């Protein structure tokens, strides 16, 4: 069988035709392809815009039968399916080719090249970069791309290829987990006799306490995946701007048992707080389901551009590939970088990618992108999950299975593990905790957990850039494992450590605080301002108050303190600090155990002469 060499990513791959699989695209308004008489079996419902099938071809070759199928009125396009040498993943050419001409090649010369291969111009990106599509008169798109690459006028000719991407789900084969231990781990399983390591969690509930809420409904978390059950009670009331990448419409497919992965992934990030079931790490955030993972350049551009245009703040991706034949091409790198830098009106979408579950010493190629947050997995014992890929690009790990799985939402059409029976299809111990849930894990679970935490960070400080969110996660992560595994603060197994949502939110809040204006009084206190009685005590750096400002002049601090105590009837706390080499006094009114306690006092102070007052966590002043 003949072989073809084509460009893919940053290198070349050698491909050959599948002896059994073909791709078929039916005409509009036709019934499902699996019902066609010429189809023996549907293998993949959607890949590169084609249904991947095997044909009823009796004694004929696949080539002969495919030629017959192409002549049918109900078939728009038929294509061969290919395999790259050394890979077991089928792939199809979408029919588009991305061409970059050498500098100085003019439009007329470019047109001659297109006419030579009967290609249609689909898109011009700049003077030398175009996207073309093959026509009925063109040779096979792979052969065209291979031939183009040999022309001296052409710098790069890359056929748009699609293949199934790995979904980073690790089956719950270890042990059971307590309900939502990944949010707060108390050291035990609530319904079975199994000990966990107390504190081996993401500190999400602590972050909620610090925020005083469970995230903002103004934050949109896009989950790019397949198989979202939009009728699930933990997801249905929060959906915004759904999209189907494969069909280019807003109808997210429901009910296909081949696609269930998106439902548990989404729930780990954003499952609602509704007095039933589970909650995600950001229960109040909105949910943007993007159905249709794809290796295709065109689809990759489509999914990330859609997120940019439709207001996604955070993007969670629990999929990718570690197949060395399929590294990221510059075009994919560009659109991911575009989302990370231009989304959110220039602040950048925060993009999380799964490191992968192959137990490799390198990451999922998508997770290696410098503008994304690469997420690995840790366990309920605060150890490295042995399936989680390792590498220098790893940013953080987050709790998942490996010692004990977590609980996530389950699509109503999810048929569970095919090799198990009864409740063991969904629950490692066979003990049901509800028909709408199941055990879940892998970096597929740790990634949306971090995505939800990113939503909490943006709740605390919406002005942060995507780069700053990534820096905060790295800076505030807890170092787990052996200290010897960290070099300059980074470990190939743990990244910068296990994510700590509470510390991350605290840092986001700290950065959100505009430096309190240092109030300068035109005439400093020199005398005649009265007598003041002191009753000074040390204040523990805990609890909350309302900061009204900061002062350089100690006399003004005394005047303000007396006034504040008299007007508001609350204790006054003074923090002594330095700013640009000068002593500065930060004045805080009131002392409450939590953030909610300051609300009434804050309103009163803001309406009585201090409009710039704001809540202050005393721990940040200690």
C-alpha positions in Angstrom: 0.0 0.0 0.0 1.5 3.4 -1.0 2.7 5.8 1.6 2.6 9.6 1.6 4.9 12.0 3.5 3.1 15.2 4.7 3.8 18.0 7.2 2.2 17.7 10.7 3.0 20.1 13.5 6.7 20.9 13.6 7.7 17.8 11.6 6.7 15.3 9.0 4.7 12.1 9.2 4.4 9.1 6.8 0.8 8.0 6.3 -0.8 5.1 4.6 -4.4 4.2 3.9 -6.6 2.2 6.2 -7.5 -1.2 4.7 -11.0 -1.0 6.3 -12.1 2.4 7.4 -13.4 5.2 5.2 -15.0 8.6 5.9 -18.4 9.5 4.5 -20.2 12.8 4.5 -23.9 12.6 3.5 -26.0 15.2 1.8 -28.1 17.6 3.8 -31.3 16.3 5.4 -30.2 12.6 5.0 -30.8 10.0 7.7 -28.0 8.8 9.9 -25.2 7.3 7.9 -25.3 4.1 10.0 -28.7 3.4 8.5 -27.3 3.4 5.0 -27.2 0.1 3.1 -23.6 0.4 2.1 -22.4 0.9 5.8 -21.4 -2.2 7.7 -20.6 -0.4 11.0 -20.2 3.2 12.2 -16.9 3.4 14.0 -16.6 7.2 14.8 -19.7 9.4 14.5 -17.8 12.6 13.7 -14.1 13.1 12.7 -13.1 16.0 10.5 -16.7 16.4 9.4 -17.0 12.8 8.3 -18.6 9.7 9.7 -16.0 7.0 10.0 -17.4 3.7 8.9 -16.6 0.3 7.5 -18.3 -0.6 4.2 -20.2 -3.6 3.0 -17.9 -4.4 0.1 -18.3 -8.2 -0.4 -15.4 -9.3 -2.7 -14.4 -5.7 -3.8 -11.5 -3.7 -2.5 -12.1 -0.7 -0.2 -10.9 1.5 -3.1 -13.5 0.1 -5.5 -16.4 0.2 -3.0 -15.5 3.8 -1.9 -15.6 4.9 -5.6 -19.1 3.4 -5.8 -20.2 5.2 -2.7 -18.9 8.5 -4.0 -21.3 8.2 -7.0 -24.4 8.0 -4.8 -26.8 11.0 -4.7 -27.0 10.8 -0.9 -23.3 11.0 -0.4 -21.6 14.4 -0.7 -18.0 13.3 -0.1 -16.2 10.1 0.5 -12.6 9.9 1.7 -10.0 7.4 2.7 -8.9 7.1 6.3 -5.2 7.0 7.1 -2.8 6.0 9.8 0.6 7.6 10.6 3.5 5.2 10.9 3.8 4.1 14.5 0.3 5.3 15.5 -2.9 3.4 15.9 -5.1 6.4 15.6 -7.2 6.8 12.4 -7.1 10.3 10.8 -8.9 12.0 7.9 -8.0 15.0 5.8 -10.7 17.6 6.1 -10.0 18.8 2.6 -8.4 22.0 3.5 -4.6 22.8 3.2 -2.8 25.6 4.9 -0.1 27.1 2.6 2.6 29.6 3.4 4.5 30.8 0.4 8.1 32.0 0.4 8.6 35.7 0.8 8.3 37.6 -2.4 5.9 35.1 -4.1 3.2 37.3 -5.6 -0.5 36.7 -5.9 -0.3 35.8 -9.6 2.3 33.1 -8.9 0.2 31.8 -6.0 -2.8 31.6 -8.3 -0.8 29.5 -10.8 0.0 27.0 -8.1 -3.7 26.8 -7.1 -4.8 26.3 -10.7 -2.2 23.6 -11.1 -4.0 21.5 -8.4 -7.6 22.8 -9.0 -7.7 24.3 -5.5 -10.2 26.9 -4.3 -9.1 29.8 -2.2 -11.0 29.7 1.1 -9.2 32.4 3.1 -6.3 34.8 2.7 -4.6 35.6 6.0 -1.7 37.8 4.8 0.4 38.2 1.7 2.0 34.8 1.9 -0.5 32.7 4.0 -3.7 31.2 2.6 -6.1 28.4 3.3 -7.3 26.4 0.3 -9.8 23.5 -0.3 -9.5 20.6 -2.7 -12.2 20.3 -5.4 -13.7 17.4 -7.3 -11.0 17.9 -9.9 -8.1 17.9 -7.3 -6.0 14.9 -6.4 -6.2 13.4 -2.9 -5.6 16.3 -0.4 -2.6 14.5 1.1 -1.0 14.0 -2.3 -1.6 17.7 -3.1 0.0 18.8 0.2 2.9 16.5 -0.4 3.4 17.8 -3.9 3.0 21.4 -2.8 5.8 21.0 -0.2 8.2 20.1 -3.0 7.5 23.3 -5.0 10.2 26.0 -4.5 7.6 28.7 -4.1 6.0 27.0 -1.1 7.5 27.4 2.4 4.9 25.1 4.1 1.9 23.1 3.0 0.1 21.4 5.8 -3.0 19.4 5.2 -5.7 19.9 7.8 -6.0 16.5 9.5 -8.3 15.3 12.2 -7.9 12.3 14.6 -9.5 11.2 17.8 -7.9 12.9 20.8 -7.3 11.1 24.1 -9.8 11.9 26.8 -7.9 12.0 30.1 -10.2 9.9 32.2 -8.7 7.4 34.6 -11.1 4.7 35.5 -11.8 4.5 39.2 -9.9 1.3 39.9 -8.2 2.3 43.1 -10.4 2.8 46.1 -13.4 4.9 47.1 -13.3 8.5 48.2 -15.4 10.4 50.7 -17.9 12.7 49.1 -16.0 15.7 47.7 -12.9 15.2 49.8 -11.0 17.1 47.1 -12.6 20.3 48.3 -11.8 19.7 52.0 -10.2 16.5 53.2 -10.9 15.7 56.9 -8.8 12.5 56.8 -11.5 9.9 56.4 -14.1 8.5 54.0 -17.6 9.3 55.1 -19.2 6.0 54.1 -16.5 3.4 54.2 -13.6 2.5 56.5 -10.6 4.1 54.7 -8.2 6.6 56.0 -7.1 9.6 54.0 -4.4 12.2 54.7 -6.1 15.1 56.4 -5.5 18.4 54.5 -4.7 16.6 51.2 -7.2 18.8 49.3 -7.5 21.9 47.2 -8.6 24.2 50.0 -11.7 25.2 48.0 -14.1 25.5 51.0 -11.5 27.7 52.7 -11.5 29.8 49.6 -15.3 30.1 49.6 -15.1 31.3 53.3 -12.5 33.9 52.4 -14.5 35.1 49.5 -17.8 35.0 51.3 -19.3 33.3 48.3 -18.9 30.4 45.9 -17.9 32.3 42.9 -19.5 34.9 40.6 -22.2 34.4 38.1 -20.4 36.9 35.9 -17.5 34.5 35.3 -18.0 32.0 32.4 -16.2 28.7 32.4 -16.0 27.1 29.0 -15.5 23.3 29.0 -14.4 22.0 25.6 -15.3 18.3 25.5 -17.8 15.8 24.2 -21.0 14.5 25.8 -22.6 17.2 28.0 -25.9 16.2 29.6 -27.6 19.6 29.6 -30.6 18.3 31.5 -28.5 17.2 34.5 -29.8 19.1 37.6 -26.3 20.3 38.5 -25.7 21.9 35.0 -29.0 22.7 33.4 -29.7 26.1 35.0 -26.4 27.6 34.3 -25.8 27.0 30.6 -24.8 30.0 28.5 -23.7 30.1 24.8 -23.6 26.4 24.0 -21.8 25.4 20.8 -21.3 22.4 18.6 -17.9 22.7 16.9 -18.5 19.8 14.6 -21.8 21.1 13.2 -21.1 24.8 13.7 -24.4 25.5 15.5 -25.6 25.8 19.1 -27.3 22.4 19.3 -25.2 20.3 21.7 -25.8 16.6 20.9 -27.6 14.6 23.6 -27.8 10.8 24.2 -24.9 9.3 22.3 -23.4 6.7 24.6 -20.0 7.1 22.9 -19.8 10.6 24.3 -20.2 11.1 28.1 -16.8 12.5 29.2 -17.9 16.2 29.2 -20.6 15.8 31.9 -18.3 14.8 34.8 -15.6 17.2 33.7 -18.0 20.1 33.7 -19.5 19.1 37.1 -16.1 19.1 38.8 -15.7 22.8 37.8 -19.2 24.3 38.0 -21.9 21.9 39.4 -24.5 24.1 41.0 -25.2 24.4 44.7 -28.8 23.3 44.7 -29.2 21.3 47.9 -28.8 18.0 46.0 -26.0 16.1 44.5 -22.5 17.6 44.3 -21.0 21.1 43.9 -18.1 22.1 41.7 -15.2 24.2 42.8 -17.0 27.3 41.4 -20.8 26.6 41.8 -22.0 30.1 40.9 -20.0 30.4 37.7 -21.8 30.1 34.4 -21.2 27.1 32.2 -20.4 27.3 28.4 -20.4 23.8 26.9 -18.3 23.5 23.8 -19.0 20.1 22.2 -16.5 18.7 19.6 -12.9 18.0 20.5 -10.8 17.8 17.3 -7.2 17.7 16.2 -8.1 19.6 13.0 -6.5 23.1 12.7 -9.8 24.5 11.5 -11.8 23.1 14.4 -9.1 24.1 16.9 -9.4 27.7 15.6 -13.1 27.5 15.7 -13.4 26.4 19.3 -10.9 28.9 20.7 -12.2 31.8 18.5 -15.7 31.0 19.7 -14.6 31.2 23.3 -12.9 34.6 22.6 -16.0 36.0 20.8 -18.5 34.8 23.4 -17.0 35.9 26.6 -15.4 32.8 28.1 -13.2 33.7 31.1 -11.8 30.3 31.8 -11.4 27.4 29.3 -11.0 23.8 30.6 -9.6 21.1 28.3 -9.3 17.5 29.6 -8.0 16.0 26.3 -5.1 16.1 24.0 -2.4 13.8 22.6 1.1 12.5 23.5 1.5 10.7 20.2 4.8 12.1 18.8 3.4 12.1 15.3 1.0 14.9 16.3 2.7 17.8 17.9 1.1 21.2 17.8 1.5 23.0 14.5 2.3 26.8 14.6 -1.3 27.5 13.5 -2.7 25.8 16.6 -0.2 27.4 18.8 -1.2 30.8 17.4 -4.9 30.4 18.1 -4.3 29.1 21.7 -2.0 32.1 22.3 -4.6 34.4 20.8 -7.2 33.2 23.3 -4.8 33.5 26.2 -3.8 37.0 25.2 -6.7 38.6 23.5 -9.7 37.0 25.2 -11.5 38.8 28.1 -11.1 42.1 26.2 -7.4 41.8 26.2 -6.8 40.3 29.6 -6.7 36.8 28.2 -8.8 33.7 28.7 -7.4 31.5 31.4 -6.8 28.1 29.7 -6.3 24.9 31.6 -5.1 21.7 29.9 -4.7 18.2 31.3 -1.1 16.9 31.6 -2.4 13.5 30.5 -2.6 10.0 32.1 0.0 8.0 30.2 2.6 7.9 33.0 5.1 9.6 30.6 8.0 11.9 31.3 6.5 14.5 29.0 3.1 16.1 28.9 0.2 16.2 26.5 1.4 18.5 23.7 -1.4 20.9 24.2 -0.4 21.3 27.9 3.1 22.2 26.8 1.9 25.5 25.3 3.5 28.3 27.3 0.3 30.3 27.6 -1.8 27.5 29.2 -1.9 26.1 32.8 -0.7 22.5 32.6 -2.5 20.5 35.3 -1.4 17.1 36.7 -3.0 14.9 39.4 -2.2 14.3 43.1 -4.0 11.8 45.4 -5.9 11.9 48.6 -2.6 11.1 50.4 -0.9 14.2 48.9 1.2 12.0 46.7 1.8 12.0 43.0 -0.8 10.1 41.0 1.3 7.5 39.2 -0.5 7.8 35.9 -0.1 11.6 35.8 2.5 12.7 33.2 5.6 14.5 34.3 7.5 17.4 32.7 9.1 20.7 33.1 6.1 22.5 31.6 3.8 21.2 34.5 2.4 24.1 36.5 0.4 22.5 39.3 -1.2 19.3 40.4 -4.7 19.0 41.9 -6.5 16.3 43.8 -7.9 13.4 41.8 -7.8 9.6 42.0 -4.8 7.3 42.3 -5.5 6.5 45.9 -9.3 7.2 46.0 -11.6 8.5 43.3 -13.9 11.5 43.5 -17.6 11.8 42.7 -18.8 13.7 39.6 -22.0 14.0 37.6 -23.0 11.3 35.2 -24.8 11.7 31.8 -28.2 10.0 31.8 -27.0 7.9 28.8 -23.7 6.9 30.4 -23.5 3.1 30.2 -20.5 2.9 32.6 -17.5 0.5 32.4 -18.2 -2.2 29.8 -16.3 -4.8 31.7 -18.1 -4.3 35.0 -21.7 -5.2 36.0 -24.4 -3.7 38.2 -23.4 -0.6 40.2 -19.7 -1.5 39.7 -20.1 0.1 36.3 -20.2 3.5 38.0 -18.9 2.9 41.6 -15.7 1.3 42.5 -17.2 -0.4 45.6 -20.5 -1.2 43.9 -22.3 1.1 46.3 -24.6 3.6 44.5 -24.6 7.2 45.7 -27.3 8.2 43.2 -28.1 7.4 39.6 -26.9 10.8 38.4 -23.4 10.5 39.7 -20.3 8.2 39.5 -16.7 7.9 40.5 -14.3 9.8 38.4 -10.6 10.7 38.2 -7.5 11.2 36.2 -6.2 14.6 35.0 -9.6 14.8 33.4 -10.9 15.6 36.9 -7.9 17.6 38.2 -8.1 20.0 35.3 -11.7 21.3 35.7 -11.1 21.4 39.4 -8.3 24.0 38.7 -10.5 25.7 36.1 -13.1 26.3 38.8 -10.5 27.6 41.1 -9.4 30.0 38.4 -13.1 31.2 38.3 -12.8 31.9 42.1 -9.6 33.8 41.5 -11.3 36.0 38.9 -14.3 36.4 41.2 -11.8 37.9 43.8 -10.1 40.1 41.2 -11.7 40.3 37.7 -8.9 42.6 36.5 -6.2 40.0 36.6 -4.7 38.9 33.3 -4.5 35.2 32.3 -0.8 35.4 32.9 -1.3 36.8 36.4 -3.7 34.0 37.2 -1.2 31.5 36.2 1.5 33.2 38.3 -0.8 33.2 41.3 -1.5 29.5 41.1 2.2 28.8 40.9 3.1 31.2 43.7 0.5 29.9 46.1 0.7 26.1 45.5 1.6 23.9 48.4 4.9 22.0 48.0 4.0 18.3 48.5 6.2 15.3 48.1 9.9 15.4 49.0 11.6 18.8 49.1 14.5 17.2 47.1 12.2 16.8 44.1 12.0 20.6 43.7 14.6 22.5 41.8 14.2 26.3 42.0 10.7 25.7 43.3 9.6 23.4 40.6 9.1 19.7 40.3 8.6 17.7 37.2 6.0 15.5 39.1 4.2 18.3 41.0 4.9 21.4 39.1 5.0 24.3 41.6 2.9 22.1 44.0 -0.6 21.1 44.8 -3.0 23.9 44.1 -4.2 25.9 47.1 -7.5 27.7 46.3 -7.5 29.7 49.6 -4.0 31.1 49.2 -4.7 31.8 45.5 -7.9 33.8 46.3 -6.1 35.6 49.1 -3.4 36.7 46.7 -6.0 37.8 44.1 -7.7 39.8 46.7 -4.5 41.4 47.8 -3.7 42.4 44.2 -7.2 43.8 43.8 -6.7 46.3 46.6 -5.9 49.6 45.2 -3.2 51.1 47.5 -5.2 53.1 50.0 -4.7 56.8 49.3 -2.4 58.3 51.9 -4.4 61.3 53.1 -2.3 64.4 53.4 -3.8 67.2 55.5 -2.8 70.6 54.3 -1.9 71.8 57.8 -0.3 69.0 59.9 -1.1 68.8 63.6 1.1 71.1 65.5 -0.8 71.7 68.6 -4.1 72.8 70.1 -5.9 69.7 68.8 -6.9 68.3 72.2 -6.0 65.5 74.5 -6.3 61.8 73.7 -6.5 58.9 76.1 -4.8 55.6 75.0 -5.9 52.1 75.7 -3.7 50.1 73.4 -3.7 46.3 72.9 -2.0 43.9 70.5 -4.4 42.7 67.8 -4.2 39.1 66.5 -4.0 39.1 62.7 -7.3 37.4 62.1 -10.9 38.4 61.2 -12.2 41.3 59.1 -12.7 45.0 59.4 -13.2 48.1 57.2 -10.2 50.0 56.1 -11.0 53.7 55.7 -7.5 54.9 54.5 -3.9 55.4 55.3 -2.0 58.3 56.9 1.5 59.6 57.0 0.9 62.0 60.0 0.5 60.3 63.4 -1.5 63.2 64.7 -4.1 62.8 61.9 -4.4 59.1 62.9 -5.3 60.1 66.5 -7.9 62.6 65.2 -9.5 60.1 62.8 -9.5 57.3 65.5 -11.4 59.4 68.0 -13.9 60.4 65.4 -14.4 56.9 64.1 -15.0 55.4 67.5 -17.4 58.2 68.4 -19.5 58.0 65.1 -19.5 54.2 64.5 -19.1 52.8 68.0 -16.5 50.2 66.8 -12.9 49.5 67.9 -10.2 51.0 65.6 -7.2 49.0 64.6 -4.0 50.6 63.3 -1.4 48.9 61.2 2.1 50.5 61.0 3.9 49.9 57.8 6.3 51.6 55.3 5.7 53.1 51.9 8.5 54.5 49.8 10.7 54.9 52.9 8.1 56.7 55.0 6.0 55.3 57.9 2.4 54.9 56.9 -0.6 54.1 59.2 -3.5 52.0 57.9 -6.7 52.6 59.8 -9.3 49.8 60.1 -12.7 50.1 61.8 -14.4 47.1 63.5 -13.4 43.5 64.1 -15.6 40.6 62.7 -14.9 36.9 62.5 -15.8 36.6 58.8 -16.2 38.6 55.6 -20.0 38.8 55.8 -19.9 40.5 59.2 -18.4 43.8 57.7 -21.2 44.4 55.2 -23.5 46.6 57.3 -20.6 48.6 58.8 -19.1 49.1 55.3 -22.3 50.6 53.9 -22.5 52.9 56.9 -18.9 54.1 56.7 -19.1 54.6 52.9 -22.2 56.8 53.3 -20.7 58.8 56.1 -17.7 60.5 54.7 -15.5 57.6 53.6 -16.7 56.5 50.1 -13.4 54.7 49.4 -13.6 52.4 52.4 -13.2 48.7 51.6 -13.3 45.3 53.5 -9.9 44.3 54.9 -8.7 40.8 55.9 -6.6 41.4 59.0 -4.5 38.4 58.1 -3.1 40.4 55.2 -1.8 43.0 57.6 -0.2 40.6 60.1 
